[in-house]
């Protein structure tokens, strides 16, 4: 409404109208809806712009740390080459010789970037007791599981925990999907 136009209703008349509308709005939901639509049409709606959606992270960026570990095992132990090879046609001696090289390289990569600790200090084959409230993420119970803990059983594998992780940062400029670059000799 133009600020220069004066209402035809006096202040007292407007106050009386507001009082009547107030009580009708409280008592008549349909009237309240009509008033709401009218005032919404008269009042410009200023909505905050919707926030920009977060840029989608491509799967290779999301999985970059895992791809980095795989590339470390390839670089140090040629693990991917070994696993992609069809070893059925090789003799056991040839597979064993290749496995020693892969094992040594991957063991080095593991030692360079991770400190590993066993979940259980006991030797495999030892009898262990799992108390009530044991950590089911650290211990998988197998065999004839019945009743409630404490459980007594034979340690089949001592498990592994990562004590520390020392991975290099994945640079944004590198494509983490490249696990090993192709080599071209000139």
Protein Blocks (a to p, Z undefined) as FASTA:
>chain_A
ZZkbccfbdfklmmmmmmmmmmmmmmmmklmmmmmmmmmmmpccdddddddddddddfkl
mmmmmmmmmmmmmmmnommmmmmpcfklpcfklmmmmmmmmmmmmmmmmmmmoccddfbl
bdghiacdddehiafklpccehjdehjdddddddfbgbjadfbacdddddfkbcfklmbc
cdddZZ
